[in-house]
Amino acid sequence: MQRALHARAGLPLCALLGLVGCSREAPRPALAVTSQGAASGGPARRDDRARSATVRALEAGTLGPQDRTPVEQLLLVLDGYTRAKREAAGAPNERHARALFFCAQQNVDFSQCVVFDGTEAGAHLTGVEYVISAELFATLPPVERQYWHAHGGEVDSGVVVAPGIDDPAHTELMGELRSTYGKGWRTWNAETDPLPFGEPTLMWSIAPGKLEPAVRTEMRARRNREVE
């Protein structure tokens, strides 16, 4: 992601990605992901009729505007999976959770992402992830490095994609992402818990060869790409 977010919101996709000569055609629509699991049917479910009148007025534009600069920088969306580091890596099929990363880049070495379990209005915020360059990772003390996972395997296998982005831009973006490292914390297992219970969980990269067959089929469909 080293150049993906240099531009301001509102510029064409090609400009946002810093690419020269890429297609001016409108990007294909991103795949919608609907929240599922305990959170979607529990007390944290989306209910437009029961939301605050003040919030509804803000959405309608009838109240004064608020400064939303930090969240408006979340221009890049990545679609992937995560698993807890503490889970046994030797299992035939690793437990995993679908994760949508909404990211902003602070500089060429550091980006920050909020993680949701879907893309619709009722999606639940389930964690955060920080992304750093290989150069910055090399400066970390050994005791800190144990919390960071490499992205190369996930990118090369197609476990993580940027939905809706045209192929030339996607290829360059993934080339930048593959050398980075992430430190992610899941604050809510929305699939099994109706509310964010317990302590945050350190998340880790997915081993593509250990994913369930149904998940591998879904991943191929997301970008029409074979996952090895």
Secondary structure by P-SEA (a helix, b strand, c coil): ccccccccccccccccccccccccccccccbbbbbbccccccccccccccccaaaaaaaacccccccccccccccbbbbbbbbbccccccccbbbbbbbbbbccccccccccbbbbccccccccccbbbbbbcaaaaaacccccccccccaaaaaaacccccccccaaaaaaaaaaaccbbbbbbbcccccccccccccbbbbbbbccccccaaaaaaaaaacccccc
